[in-house]
Amino acid sequence: QPPRTAFPPAEAAVAPPVTFSVPLENVTFGYAPERPPGLNGLDLEIPAGQTVAIAGPSGAGKSTLLALLQRDFDPDGGGVRVGGQALAQLAEKDVIGLYGLMSQKTQLLSGSLAENLRIARPDARDEDLAAALKAAGLWDFAQSLPEGLDTWVGEQAVRLSGGEARRLTLARLILKDAPIWLLDEPTEGLDREIESQVLATTAELLRDKTVIIISHRPAPLALADRVYHLENGQVTLADPG
């Protein structure tokens, strides 16, 4: 199958952005021509260094919005920019480098803690892994394991609790140190106590990042500087009350 998006060759690509505001301008997108567009003339400004949350009913297009930001798809109309540069004109490696993703489904391989972390940064030293685990609140747990960083997490991370798996994903995000964080239902499947712990850790790490949070749960939304509601292809600023 041909790729859904085509990236420009390196010699034709624009320089990667050095600031990380994310404006979406008159964005329209639909998965099938016979269906109404999921996003319909959407305008949204995500300022550099701020945390913006997007809530809305299931199927409203929240995850689609993140897919467009990562160029899994291109909009049918309108455009997405990062720091003044058109996303579609960036080289593939520069688009990949922009984002760190924490999704609702924790993507961990049947490998060791170290191997799962180095997905984000293959050349990371053990001390880099330790620093990321400490920042994610997982270092004491890793130290308690008989094989430390070489401990296997098991198929689909069955040897970790839900909270430990989510913190390991957060440590991977920290290790990559991308300027824009995409948090897609970051506490899905966690009970309230573990959710509170993970979010308290996450809140300390959002400074100086441009962050987009997608969630239907109220606790992650509380991290945001602004909360928008997405429905019928449009966003509106949520009532602060």
Contacts in CASP RR format, 6 or more apart in sequence:
PFRMAT RR
TARGET T0000
AUTHOR 0000-0000-0000
METHOD contacts of the structure
MODEL  1
QPPRTAFPPAEAAVAPPVTFSVPLENVTFGYAPERPPGLNGLDLEIPAGQ
TVAIAGPSGAGKSTLLALLQRDFDPDGGGVRVGGQALAQLAEKDVIGLYG
LMSQKTQLLSGSLAENLRIARPDARDEDLAAALKAAGLWDFAQSLPEGLD
TWVGEQAVRLSGGEARRLTLARLILKDAPIWLLDEPTEGLDREIESQVLA
TTAELLRDKTVIIISHRPAPLALADRVYHLENGQVTLADPG
4 72 0 8 1.000
4 73 0 8 1.000
4 74 0 8 1.000
5 71 0 8 1.000
5 72 0 8 1.000
5 73 0 8 1.000
5 74 0 8 1.000
5 88 0 8 1.000
7 13 0 8 1.000
7 71 0 8 1.000
7 90 0 8 1.000
7 91 0 8 1.000
7 92 0 8 1.000
7 95 0 8 1.000
8 88 0 8 1.000
8 89 0 8 1.000
8 90 0 8 1.000
8 91 0 8 1.000
9 91 0 8 1.000
10 91 0 8 1.000
13 89 0 8 1.000
13 90 0 8 1.000
13 91 0 8 1.000
13 94 0 8 1.000
14 85 0 8 1.000
14 86 0 8 1.000
14 89 0 8 1.000
14 90 0 8 1.000
15 85 0 8 1.000
16 85 0 8 1.000
16 90 0 8 1.000
16 91 0 8 1.000
16 94 0 8 1.000
16 98 0 8 1.000
17 82 0 8 1.000
17 83 0 8 1.000
17 84 0 8 1.000
17 85 0 8 1.000
17 90 0 8 1.000
17 98 0 8 1.000
18 83 0 8 1.000
19 48 0 8 1.000
19 83 0 8 1.000
19 84 0 8 1.000
20 48 0 8 1.000
20 49 0 8 1.000
20 82 0 8 1.000
20 83 0 8 1.000
20 98 0 8 1.000
20 179 0 8 1.000
20 180 0 8 1.000
20 210 0 8 1.000
21 45 0 8 1.000
21 46 0 8 1.000
21 47 0 8 1.000
21 48 0 8 1.000
21 82 0 8 1.000
21 83 0 8 1.000
21 84 0 8 1.000
21 210 0 8 1.000
22 45 0 8 1.000
22 46 0 8 1.000
22 69 0 8 1.000
22 80 0 8 1.000
22 81 0 8 1.000
22 82 0 8 1.000
22 83 0 8 1.000
22 180 0 8 1.000
22 210 0 8 1.000
22 212 0 8 1.000
23 44 0 8 1.000
23 45 0 8 1.000
23 46 0 8 1.000
23 80 0 8 1.000
23 81 0 8 1.000
23 84 0 8 1.000
24 42 0 8 1.000
24 43 0 8 1.000
24 44 0 8 1.000
24 45 0 8 1.000
24 46 0 8 1.000
24 65 0 8 1.000
24 68 0 8 1.000
24 79 0 8 1.000
24 80 0 8 1.000
25 43 0 8 1.000
25 78 0 8 1.000
25 79 0 8 1.000
25 80 0 8 1.000
25 81 0 8 1.000
26 41 0 8 1.000
26 42 0 8 1.000
26 43 0 8 1.000
26 77 0 8 1.000
26 78 0 8 1.000
26 79 0 8 1.000
27 39 0 8 1.000
27 41 0 8 1.000
27 42 0 8 1.000
27 43 0 8 1.000
27 44 0 8 1.000
27 68 0 8 1.000
27 75 0 8 1.000
27 77 0 8 1.000
27 78 0 8 1.000
27 79 0 8 1.000
27 80 0 8 1.000
28 37 0 8 1.000
28 39 0 8 1.000
28 40 0 8 1.000
28 41 0 8 1.000
28 42 0 8 1.000
28 75 0 8 1.000
28 76 0 8 1.000
28 77 0 8 1.000
28 78 0 8 1.000
29 37 0 8 1.000
29 38 0 8 1.000
29 39 0 8 1.000
29 64 0 8 1.000
29 68 0 8 1.000
29 73 0 8 1.000
29 75 0 8 1.000
29 76 0 8 1.000
29 77 0 8 1.000
30 36 0 8 1.000
30 37 0 8 1.000
30 38 0 8 1.000
30 39 0 8 1.000
30 64 0 8 1.000
30 76 0 8 1.000
31 38 0 8 1.000
37 76 0 8 1.000
37 233 0 8 1.000
38 60 0 8 1.000
38 61 0 8 1.000
38 64 0 8 1.000
38 233 0 8 1.000
39 61 0 8 1.000
39 64 0 8 1.000
39 65 0 8 1.000
39 68 0 8 1.000
39 75 0 8 1.000
39 233 0 8 1.000
40 232 0 8 1.000
40 233 0 8 1.000
40 234 0 8 1.000
41 77 0 8 1.000
41 78 0 8 1.000
41 233 0 8 1.000
41 234 0 8 1.000
42 65 0 8 1.000
42 233 0 8 1.000
42 234 0 8 1.000
42 235 0 8 1.000
43 235 0 8 1.000
44 52 0 8 1.000
44 228 0 8 1.000
44 235 0 8 1.000
46 52 0 8 1.000
46 210 0 8 1.000
46 212 0 8 1.000
47 210 0 8 1.000
48 83 0 8 1.000
48 210 0 8 1.000
49 208 0 8 1.000
49 209 0 8 1.000
49 210 0 8 1.000
49 211 0 8 1.000
50 210 0 8 1.000
50 211 0 8 1.000
50 225 0 8 1.000
50 226 0 8 1.000
51 206 0 8 1.000
51 209 0 8 1.000
51 211 0 8 1.000
51 212 0 8 1.000
51 213 0 8 1.000
51 223 0 8 1.000
51 224 0 8 1.000
51 225 0 8 1.000
52 211 0 8 1.000
52 212 0 8 1.000
52 213 0 8 1.000
52 224 0 8 1.000
52 225 0 8 1.000
52 226 0 8 1.000
52 227 0 8 1.000
52 228 0 8 1.000
53 212 0 8 1.000
53 213 0 8 1.000
53 214 0 8 1.000
53 215 0 8 1.000
53 220 0 8 1.000
53 221 0 8 1.000
53 223 0 8 1.000
53 224 0 8 1.000
53 226 0 8 1.000
53 227 0 8 1.000
53 228 0 8 1.000
54 62 0 8 1.000
54 65 0 8 1.000
54 212 0 8 1.000
54 213 0 8 1.000
54 214 0 8 1.000
54 227 0 8 1.000
54 228 0 8 1.000
54 229 0 8 1.000
54 230 0 8 1.000
54 235 0 8 1.000
55 62 0 8 1.000
55 214 0 8 1.000
55 215 0 8 1.000
55 216 0 8 1.000
55 221 0 8 1.000
55 227 0 8 1.000
55 228 0 8 1.000
55 229 0 8 1.000
55 230 0 8 1.000
55 238 0 8 1.000
56 62 0 8 1.000
56 216 0 8 1.000
56 229 0 8 1.000
56 230 0 8 1.000
56 231 0 8 1.000
57 231 0 8 1.000
58 216 0 8 1.000
60 230 0 8 1.000
60 231 0 8 1.000
60 232 0 8 1.000
60 233 0 8 1.000
61 230 0 8 1.000
61 233 0 8 1.000
62 184 0 8 1.000
62 214 0 8 1.000
62 230 0 8 1.000
63 184 0 8 1.000
63 214 0 8 1.000
64 73 0 8 1.000
65 212 0 8 1.000
65 214 0 8 1.000
65 230 0 8 1.000
66 101 0 8 1.000
66 182 0 8 1.000
66 184 0 8 1.000
66 212 0 8 1.000
66 214 0 8 1.000
67 73 0 8 1.000
68 74 0 8 1.000
68 75 0 8 1.000
68 80 0 8 1.000
69 80 0 8 1.000
69 87 0 8 1.000
69 99 0 8 1.000
69 180 0 8 1.000
69 182 0 8 1.000
69 212 0 8 1.000
70 95 0 8 1.000
70 99 0 8 1.000
70 101 0 8 1.000
70 182 0 8 1.000
71 87 0 8 1.000
71 88 0 8 1.000
71 95 0 8 1.000
74 88 0 8 1.000
79 86 0 8 1.000
79 87 0 8 1.000
79 88 0 8 1.000
80 86 0 8 1.000
80 87 0 8 1.000
80 88 0 8 1.000
81 87 0 8 1.000
82 90 0 8 1.000
82 98 0 8 1.000
82 180 0 8 1.000
87 95 0 8 1.000
90 98 0 8 1.000
97 176 0 8 1.000
97 178 0 8 1.000
98 178 0 8 1.000
98 179 0 8 1.000
98 180 0 8 1.000
99 178 0 8 1.000
99 180 0 8 1.000
99 181 0 8 1.000
99 182 0 8 1.000
100 173 0 8 1.000
100 176 0 8 1.000
100 178 0 8 1.000
100 180 0 8 1.000
100 181 0 8 1.000
100 182 0 8 1.000
101 173 0 8 1.000
101 181 0 8 1.000
101 182 0 8 1.000
101 184 0 8 1.000
102 166 0 8 1.000
102 169 0 8 1.000
102 170 0 8 1.000
102 173 0 8 1.000
102 181 0 8 1.000
102 182 0 8 1.000
102 183 0 8 1.000
102 184 0 8 1.000
102 186 0 8 1.000
103 184 0 8 1.000
103 185 0 8 1.000
103 186 0 8 1.000
104 184 0 8 1.000
104 185 0 8 1.000
104 186 0 8 1.000
104 188 0 8 1.000
105 188 0 8 1.000
106 157 0 8 1.000
106 162 0 8 1.000
106 165 0 8 1.000
106 166 0 8 1.000
106 168 0 8 1.000
106 169 0 8 1.000
107 169 0 8 1.000
108 116 0 8 1.000
108 153 0 8 1.000
108 156 0 8 1.000
108 157 0 8 1.000
108 160 0 8 1.000
108 165 0 8 1.000
108 168 0 8 1.000
108 169 0 8 1.000
109 115 0 8 1.000
109 116 0 8 1.000
109 119 0 8 1.000
109 153 0 8 1.000
110 152 0 8 1.000
110 153 0 8 1.000
110 154 0 8 1.000
110 155 0 8 1.000
110 156 0 8 1.000
111 152 0 8 1.000
111 153 0 8 1.000
111 154 0 8 1.000
112 147 0 8 1.000
112 149 0 8 1.000
112 150 0 8 1.000
112 151 0 8 1.000
112 152 0 8 1.000
112 153 0 8 1.000
113 129 0 8 1.000
113 133 0 8 1.000
113 142 0 8 1.000
113 145 0 8 1.000
113 148 0 8 1.000
113 149 0 8 1.000
113 150 0 8 1.000
113 151 0 8 1.000
113 153 0 8 1.000
113 168 0 8 1.000
114 126 0 8 1.000
114 129 0 8 1.000
114 149 0 8 1.000
114 150 0 8 1.000
116 153 0 8 1.000
116 168 0 8 1.000
116 172 0 8 1.000
117 124 0 8 1.000
117 129 0 8 1.000
117 132 0 8 1.000
117 133 0 8 1.000
117 149 0 8 1.000
117 168 0 8 1.000
117 171 0 8 1.000
117 172 0 8 1.000
117 175 0 8 1.000
118 124 0 8 1.000
118 129 0 8 1.000
119 172 0 8 1.000
120 172 0 8 1.000
120 173 0 8 1.000
120 175 0 8 1.000
120 176 0 8 1.000
121 128 0 8 1.000
121 175 0 8 1.000
121 176 0 8 1.000
124 132 0 8 1.000
124 175 0 8 1.000
126 149 0 8 1.000
128 175 0 8 1.000
129 149 0 8 1.000
129 171 0 8 1.000
129 175 0 8 1.000
130 139 0 8 1.000
130 142 0 8 1.000
130 149 0 8 1.000
132 171 0 8 1.000
132 172 0 8 1.000
132 174 0 8 1.000
132 175 0 8 1.000
133 139 0 8 1.000
133 142 0 8 1.000
133 171 0 8 1.000
135 171 0 8 1.000
135 174 0 8 1.000
135 201 0 8 1.000
135 204 0 8 1.000
135 205 0 8 1.000
136 167 0 8 1.000
136 168 0 8 1.000
136 170 0 8 1.000
136 171 0 8 1.000
136 174 0 8 1.000
136 201 0 8 1.000
137 167 0 8 1.000
137 171 0 8 1.000
137 201 0 8 1.000
138 164 0 8 1.000
138 167 0 8 1.000
138 168 0 8 1.000
138 171 0 8 1.000
141 164 0 8 1.000
141 167 0 8 1.000
142 148 0 8 1.000
142 149 0 8 1.000
142 151 0 8 1.000
145 151 0 8 1.000
151 159 0 8 1.000
152 159 0 8 1.000
153 159 0 8 1.000
153 160 0 8 1.000
153 165 0 8 1.000
153 168 0 8 1.000
157 165 0 8 1.000
157 168 0 8 1.000
160 168 0 8 1.000
161 194 0 8 1.000
162 189 0 8 1.000
162 190 0 8 1.000
162 194 0 8 1.000
163 190 0 8 1.000
163 194 0 8 1.000
163 197 0 8 1.000
163 198 0 8 1.000
166 186 0 8 1.000
166 187 0 8 1.000
166 190 0 8 1.000
166 194 0 8 1.000
166 198 0 8 1.000
167 198 0 8 1.000
167 201 0 8 1.000
170 198 0 8 1.000
170 201 0 8 1.000
170 202 0 8 1.000
170 205 0 8 1.000
173 181 0 8 1.000
174 205 0 8 1.000
179 209 0 8 1.000
179 210 0 8 1.000
180 209 0 8 1.000
180 210 0 8 1.000
180 211 0 8 1.000
180 212 0 8 1.000
181 206 0 8 1.000
181 209 0 8 1.000
181 210 0 8 1.000
181 211 0 8 1.000
181 212 0 8 1.000
182 211 0 8 1.000
182 212 0 8 1.000
182 214 0 8 1.000
183 202 0 8 1.000
183 211 0 8 1.000
183 212 0 8 1.000
183 213 0 8 1.000
183 214 0 8 1.000
183 215 0 8 1.000
183 220 0 8 1.000
184 214 0 8 1.000
185 214 0 8 1.000
185 215 0 8 1.000
185 216 0 8 1.000
185 217 0 8 1.000
185 220 0 8 1.000
186 198 0 8 1.000
186 199 0 8 1.000
186 202 0 8 1.000
186 213 0 8 1.000
186 215 0 8 1.000
186 220 0 8 1.000
187 194 0 8 1.000
187 195 0 8 1.000
187 198 0 8 1.000
187 199 0 8 1.000
187 215 0 8 1.000
187 217 0 8 1.000
187 219 0 8 1.000
187 220 0 8 1.000
188 217 0 8 1.000
190 198 0 8 1.000
192 219 0 8 1.000
195 217 0 8 1.000
195 219 0 8 1.000
196 219 0 8 1.000
199 219 0 8 1.000
199 220 0 8 1.000
199 222 0 8 1.000
199 223 0 8 1.000
202 223 0 8 1.000
203 223 0 8 1.000
206 223 0 8 1.000
211 223 0 8 1.000
211 224 0 8 1.000
213 220 0 8 1.000
213 221 0 8 1.000
213 223 0 8 1.000
213 224 0 8 1.000
215 221 0 8 1.000
221 227 0 8 1.000
226 237 0 8 1.000
226 238 0 8 1.000
227 237 0 8 1.000
227 238 0 8 1.000
228 235 0 8 1.000
228 236 0 8 1.000
228 237 0 8 1.000
228 238 0 8 1.000
229 235 0 8 1.000
229 236 0 8 1.000
229 237 0 8 1.000
229 238 0 8 1.000
END
